[in-house]
């Protein structure tokens, strides 16, 4: 299963007030492992970043002035998402509102991420709703979930789409009960070859039998008789052996 963890940063909180996306971060998970494949772009929004938003992510107008517009990176972004079985987003309505605004404003026929995912047979999953279902009445921000699942988020001094997508990927793996692995996923062909080699080794190994000596049998019998004498219910092994012999 191929999962994409996705996060965005914006010029402000309300898409209805004309705010735009300035950063997109995506991280790929395959076979419940981070593959190392990521998509990360800073985007020129064509407007100023609000002071309150800058305090959250630290991305200013000067950093974005020479960056491409969303329309210029749209196909590359959608190309990274193609083939995913699931896209996970923390507080999905927020990011989807901004992504749909961007997608609907370009010349591309894709006007929303939901439409794109429906055509790709891909599910969008809100990890905030998953966290609330698993931890009702508790704080379920990314920071809170990282603390709950012992995920190192010390590098997160400010919000950032790339870092937050990596943390979200680890939170999702922990929250869904699987092992978190930062190792690169093994290509399916190599995994199949390794499994075949292990099976060949196990099937070709001959079993060796080492029958006990007469001295070992005598020592074993002596121990069983000692247990039978001292145990309140006797020695179950001797009782079972006697019953088996009687049935025979």
Buried (B, 14 or more C-beta within 10 A) or exposed (E): EBBBBBBBBBBBEEBEEEBBBBBBBBBBBBEBBBBEBBBBBBBBBEBEBBEEBBEBBBBBBEBBEEBBBBBEBBEEBBEBBEEBEBBBBBBBEBBBBBBBBBBEBBEBEBBBBBBBBEEBEBEBBBBBBBBEEBBEEEEBEBBBBBEBEEBEBEEBEEBBBBBBBBBBBBBBBBBEEEEBBEEEBBEEEEEEEEEEEEEEEEEEEEEEEEEEEEEEEEEEEEEBEEBBEEEEEEBEEBEEEEEEEEEE
